[in-house]
């Protein structure tokens, strides 16, 4: 979409970052060299080693975490050690990111030795394989989604993630301040870090250095969390509604009826949107708040314009309060 | 559109005051101004002070500056001048 909305490089997470963010569930095997923490995870899905141990190693991929669980453990125990050594020799060039051992199991000595020799980090978890796969795949799904930085404002209004766009100087930050004073929560001002999760969800947050900050011309930079408290900020929010603030153009036609949504694509996700013209005497924060109420009403099927339309088309319908004629 | 890679050469890098000067300069023009680290794709709005602070550009770091709009040449010239003059540091009151 907008020319300044650019995507970053292929997303990746190092094994070290992965461990740090999941430290209550998984740790590095004491036998693994901490230098291996720099290995990069690029694939979202964890996979069981499974058939690779039987010699079918073709689909072992770079950047993926492989899981060694009960099945693999029993299989290894049932095979002669020589056969296992052959398979491991085939695995060596392909398996290079990380091996996760679940259920508190211990790696068979042949595999442990292989991991040491190959410089393959071994991660230990007490979780069972299916829980580990589900949990960490979900984690990676979000961590490894494409990201970009967008210039705009992300607010949580009545629990709705509302992304507010508009050129600089149009009054986004002032609008944010008023919304905060009206009890809504700031997610990110000016610099919004967006992730496209699965092409379907847009998750926004503030880049850490400028989290909780708001810049107001003439006043300077405020720390919203310190000034207004924890309930005035929100760390992360799914964006589900887009509002474009724009200067009032006399020639442009604005929606006067509210029949339907405009749609706007933001970083690969289509969002319902509204354009709100900015002009003297129009209170932006109130307009944004009302736009969100309208969004909530339309989402639940309520539609004032639809009601009016029906009333106008039906000659028998008159103003509210008219008695119904009993059949 | 004009694009240049400029080097930050004031001792403190683009700290708050320098960022404020850069934003003030960019905001004087109608053109859109974007800044990015040369090794990164993500662009920051040059009229956003929080955006520029987020770049955390220290001394010696290089920034890709992109300006598009009717007065792009003048805007780029002014931004270049700021970079070359170390964001007018030394001209400010202590």
Boltz contact constraints between the chains, C-beta under 6 A:
constraints:
  - contact:
      token1: [A, 4]
      token2: [B, 34]
      max_distance: 6.0
  - contact:
      token1: [A, 4]
      token2: [B, 43]
      max_distance: 6.0
  - contact:
      token1: [A, 6]
      token2: [B, 41]
      max_distance: 6.0
  - contact:
      token1: [A, 6]
      token2: [B, 42]
      max_distance: 6.0
  - contact:
      token1: [A, 6]
      token2: [B, 43]
      max_distance: 6.0
  - contact:
      token1: [A, 8]
      token2: [B, 41]
      max_distance: 6.0
  - contact:
      token1: [A, 8]
      token2: [B, 42]
      max_distance: 6.0
  - contact:
      token1: [A, 149]
      token2: [B, 42]
      max_distance: 6.0
  - contact:
      token1: [A, 151]
      token2: [B, 45]
      max_distance: 6.0
  - contact:
      token1: [A, 168]
      token2: [B, 47]
      max_distance: 6.0
  - contact:
      token1: [A, 190]
      token2: [B, 48]
      max_distance: 6.0
  - contact:
      token1: [A, 190]
      token2: [B, 50]
      max_distance: 6.0
  - contact:
      token1: [A, 190]
      token2: [B, 51]
      max_distance: 6.0
  - contact:
      token1: [A, 191]
      token2: [B, 50]
      max_distance: 6.0
  - contact:
      token1: [A, 191]
      token2: [B, 51]
      max_distance: 6.0
  - contact:
      token1: [A, 191]
      token2: [B, 54]
      max_distance: 6.0
  - contact:
      token1: [A, 207]
      token2: [B, 54]
      max_distance: 6.0
  - contact:
      token1: [A, 209]
      token2: [B, 54]
      max_distance: 6.0
  - contact:
      token1: [A, 210]
      token2: [B, 50]
      max_distance: 6.0
  - contact:
      token1: [A, 210]
      token2: [B, 54]
      max_distance: 6.0
  - contact:
      token1: [A, 213]
      token2: [B, 50]
      max_distance: 6.0
  - contact:
      token1: [A, 215]
      token2: [B, 49]
      max_distance: 6.0
  - contact:
      token1: [A, 215]
      token2: [B, 50]
      max_distance: 6.0
